[in-house]
Amino acid sequence: MTKRRLLCLVVTGLLFLLVVIYSTNLYFINWLATDETSSMRDALLEQQEKRFKPQMLAANKSEFRFGLQQSTNDVYPALSRGEALKVVIESRIPKLKTAFKNKNPRYYPVKRGLLRSFSASTSFNLSTVWKIASSWPHENEIYPQKDEKIGKVIRALQEAEILAARNTPRGTQLKLLFDLAGKQTVLFKPSWYSRNTTIDGLVYSGKDRHNSEIVAFHLAAILNLRWTPIVVGRRISLLEIYRLADQELKETMIKIDTRQCVYGKCYYCKKSEAVCNDPKTGTLEGALLLLIPGKFAKYRSPWQRTYQNGVSAEWEKTDAYCAKVKEKLPTVRLLDLIDVAIFDFLIQNGDRHHYETRDERVLLMDNGKGFGNAFKDHFDVLAPLYQCCMIRKTTWERLQIFSGGAITETLVELNEIDLLYPLLTKEHYIGIERRLILVYTTVELCKEKYGNKVFR
């Protein structure tokens, strides 16, 4: 064997060894990155298999008239219409195609694009950044699908100096308005609960959750429902805010023990329910929302609750309710509301009694009532979908991209960008995956009954 041939064999062997080592490391790194979300997915699937098998026999005995819900109440007379339908849908989960339970490889480039857009760290001019953000909104799309300037806006919201503060009486809960450097006004929603607090009771119980506003912004971007304000988490000092406050705000700021507190001005605001600086850090967490330019119109939701104990709204007791809604709303508006219902179901926001539009398209405003109880799925939040049995084709395709744990994997990585991370407990991420499976099953049952007419 010549020296040249021997040298070629040695070089070839070394190259092969390097390829093997690189491939092994790449696999191991990917395994580390996805291990937690995979374990959450596997735990969820095992939980569903055990839970729903006993229900399948009873559900199969019913003559399931999907979209009308009449037969479900015959089988489960003690349950509300929504809860009875949920039992039937849950029983079909074991029959769901495996594609809905495994990761779709198409999610990865979408995740990579979102992270690139949200993670920009280059320098910026505040005035320029605010002008760029105010030029983005078109109809109900508040920011572009891909643009690294989104990351600059996020950084600006996290870091810009607060120059002035005042009350805003709009709405039912405490909110403050801050003027930031560069002539930009933002809305501040304070923290009322720790991350592991469970809100028991009705779906709309409790105060707004600031972390819900932040996670809603991230989740909406994942679903390409770019209808929310841009939102970041931030810690402020109420002592500093008092120094910057106008007289009206100062009159609603009090001291409890040695802590600076504020109760503000709103429909439910009162002195006995003030929010205060944390005694350990001397700061208060909250969500900072970039105000959306333009004119808005406000409408009562067709699926509004009565907010009265024992009193059901018409949509909760009328089988063919969607037919009445279709007579009053154009198809585009109805499809917007169905998108909103899917989004609200994933975060468990059951308090969207009104909705706002910009240029006749629905916005996702006021998302603070999400993530109250990680262990509860209020199925009637999904009523627009299961009563109308229609969904945008683009929404359905996007939902399928983020199957099998991909939605929470992507959400966790976006959440990590925020200064207040961790934003949710592990149980809340599991809840999102569980509800996404319910959405898949609902749409598949609609398709089983109505075929491709379901997709618009």
Residue pairs with C-beta under 8 A, 6 or more apart in sequence:
34 405
34 409
36 412
37 405
37 406
37 408
37 409
37 412
37 429
38 405
40 405
40 408
40 426
40 429
40 430
40 433
41 101
41 404
41 405
41 433
43 430
44 430
44 433
44 434
44 437
45 101
48 90
48 93
48 94
48 434
48 437
49 94
51 90
52 90
52 91
52 93
52 94
53 94
55 87
55 90
55 91
56 91
56 92
56 94
58 75
58 76
58 87
58 91
59 75
59 87
59 88
59 91
59 92
60 91
61 75
62 71
62 72
62 74
62 75
62 88
63 71
64 71
64 72
64 88
64 445
65 71
66 386
66 389
66 445
66 446
66 448
66 449
67 322
67 386
67 387
67 388
67 389
67 446
67 449
67 450
68 319
68 320
69 81
69 84
69 85
69 319
69 386
69 387
70 319
72 81
72 84
72 85
72 87
72 88
73 79
73 81
73 84
75 84
75 88
76 83
76 84
76 87
79 87
80 316
80 380
81 316
81 317
82 316
82 379
82 380
82 383
83 379
83 380
85 379
85 386
86 377
86 379
86 438
89 379
89 386
89 438
89 441
89 442
89 445
90 438
90 441
92 441
92 444
92 445
93 437
93 438
93 441
96 437
96 440
96 441
96 444
97 444
99 400
99 403
100 400
100 403
100 404
100 437
100 440
100 444
101 403
101 404
101 437
102 403
102 404
103 403
103 404
103 405
103 406
104 400
104 401
104 402
104 403
104 404
104 406
106 401
107 401
107 402
107 403
107 406
107 410
110 222
110 401
110 410
111 406
111 409
111 410
111 413
113 146
114 221
114 222
114 410
114 414
115 413
115 414
115 417
116 146
116 148
117 146
117 147
117 148
117 150
117 151
118 150
118 151
118 154
118 221
118 414
118 417
119 151
119 417
120 148
120 149
120 150
120 151
120 152
120 154
120 155
121 151
121 155
122 152
124 152
124 155
124 156
125 182
126 156
126 160
126 180
126 181
126 182
126 184
127 182
127 183
129 149
129 152
129 153
129 156
129 182
130 156
130 182
130 183
130 184
132 149
132 152
132 153
133 143
133 153
133 230
133 290
134 293
136 142
136 143
136 144
137 143
137 292
137 293
137 294
137 358
138 359
139 358
139 359
139 360
139 361
140 227
140 336
140 357
140 358
140 359
140 361
140 362
140 363
141 226
141 227
142 226
142 227
142 228
142 229
142 230
142 292
142 363
143 150
143 153
143 226
143 230
144 150
144 226
145 224
145 226
150 230
153 230
153 290
154 230
154 232
154 417
156 180
156 182
156 184
157 180
157 186
157 230
157 232
157 234
157 288
157 290
158 232
158 234
158 288
158 419
160 180
160 181
160 182
160 184
161 180
161 181
162 178
162 179
162 180
162 236
162 240
162 241
162 244
163 178
163 179
163 180
163 181
163 244
164 178
164 179
164 244
164 245
164 246
165 176
165 177
165 178
165 179
165 241
165 244
165 245
165 246
165 249
166 176
166 177
166 245
166 246
166 248
166 249
167 176
167 177
167 248
167 249
167 252
167 264
167 265
168 175
168 176
168 177
168 187
168 265
168 266
169 265
169 266
170 266
171 266
171 267
171 366
172 266
172 267
172 268
173 189
173 207
173 208
173 266
173 267
173 268
173 269
173 368
174 189
174 190
174 262
174 263
174 264
174 266
174 269
174 275
175 187
175 188
175 189
175 264
175 266
176 187
176 188
176 190
176 241
176 249
176 262
176 264
177 185
177 186
177 187
177 188
178 185
178 186
178 187
178 188
178 288
179 185
180 186
184 290
185 291
186 288
186 289
186 290
186 291
187 229
187 288
187 289
187 291
188 234
188 236
188 286
188 287
188 288
188 289
189 208
189 210
189 213
189 286
189 287
189 289
189 368
190 210
190 262
190 275
190 284
190 285
190 286
191 210
191 211
191 275
191 284
191 285
191 286
192 206
192 207
192 208
192 209
192 210
192 275
193 199
193 206
193 207
193 209
195 211
195 422
195 423
195 424
195 425
196 425
198 372
198 373
198 374
198 375
199 205
199 206
199 372
199 373
200 373
202 350
203 348
203 350
203 351
203 369
203 372
203 376
203 378
203 381
204 305
204 307
204 350
204 351
204 369
205 372
206 369
206 372
208 368
208 369
209 368
209 369
209 370
209 371
209 372
210 233
210 285
210 286
210 287
210 368
211 233
211 287
211 371
211 420
211 423
211 424
212 347
212 349
212 367
212 368
212 369
212 370
212 371
213 231
213 287
213 289
213 367
213 368
214 231
214 232
214 233
214 287
214 415
214 418
214 420
214 423
215 347
215 370
215 371
215 411
215 415
215 423
215 424
216 228
216 231
216 343
216 347
216 349
216 364
216 367
216 370
217 228
217 229
217 230
217 231
217 367
218 411
218 414
218 415
219 343
219 346
219 347
219 407
219 411
219 432
220 226
220 227
220 228
220 343
220 364
221 414
222 402
222 407
222 410
222 411
222 414
223 343
223 395
223 398
223 399
223 402
224 394
224 398
225 339
225 343
225 364
225 395
227 361
227 362
227 363
227 364
228 363
228 364
228 365
228 367
229 289
229 290
229 291
229 292
229 365
230 289
230 290
231 287
231 288
231 289
231 290
232 287
232 288
232 418
232 419
233 285
233 286
233 287
233 288
233 418
233 419
233 420
233 421
233 423
234 285
234 286
234 287
234 288
234 419
234 420
235 281
235 283
235 284
235 285
235 286
235 419
235 420
236 283
236 284
236 286
237 260
237 277
237 282
237 283
237 284
238 253
238 260
238 261
238 262
238 276
238 277
238 284
239 260
239 277
239 282
241 249
241 253
241 260
241 262
242 250
242 253
242 260
245 253
248 265
249 262
249 264
252 262
252 263
252 264
252 265
252 269
253 260
253 261
253 262
254 261
254 262
254 263
254 271
254 274
255 261
256 274
256 276
257 279
259 276
259 277
259 279
260 276
260 277
261 274
261 275
261 276
261 277
262 274
262 275
262 276
263 269
263 270
263 271
263 272
263 273
263 274
263 275
275 284
276 284
277 283
277 284
278 284
278 285
285 420
287 368
292 358
292 363
294 358
294 359
295 358
296 356
296 357
296 358
296 363
297 356
297 357
297 360
298 354
298 355
298 356
298 357
299 354
299 355
299 356
299 357
300 353
300 354
301 337
301 352
301 353
301 354
301 355
302 315
302 325
302 328
302 329
302 337
302 384
303 313
303 315
303 337
303 341
303 352
303 383
303 384
304 313
304 353
304 354
305 313
305 350
305 353
306 312
306 313
307 353
314 321
315 321
315 383
315 387
316 380
316 383
318 324
321 387
322 384
322 387
322 388
322 389
325 334
325 388
326 334
326 388
329 337
331 456
332 360
332 361
333 360
333 362
334 384
334 388
334 390
335 390
335 391
335 392
335 456
336 361
336 362
337 355
337 362
337 384
338 384
338 385
338 388
338 390
338 391
338 392
338 395
339 362
339 391
339 392
339 395
340 352
340 355
340 362
340 364
340 384
341 381
341 382
341 383
341 384
341 385
342 382
342 385
342 391
342 395
342 399
342 439
343 364
344 350
344 352
344 370
344 381
345 377
345 378
345 379
345 381
345 382
345 385
345 435
345 438
345 439
346 432
346 435
346 436
346 439
347 367
347 370
347 371
347 432
348 370
348 371
348 372
348 373
348 376
348 377
348 378
348 381
348 431
348 435
349 367
349 369
349 370
349 381
350 369
350 378
350 380
350 381
351 366
351 369
352 366
355 362
355 363
355 365
356 362
356 363
356 365
357 363
371 424
371 428
374 425
374 427
374 428
374 430
374 431
375 427
375 431
377 431
377 434
377 435
377 438
379 438
382 438
382 439
382 442
385 391
385 439
385 442
385 443
385 446
386 442
386 446
389 446
389 449
389 450
389 454
390 446
390 453
390 454
390 455
390 456
391 443
391 446
391 454
391 455
391 456
392 455
392 456
393 455
393 456
396 443
396 455
399 436
399 439
399 440
400 440
402 410
402 436
403 436
403 440
405 433
407 432
407 433
407 436
408 429
408 430
408 432
408 433
411 429
411 432
412 429
415 421
415 422
415 423
415 424
443 454
446 454
447 454
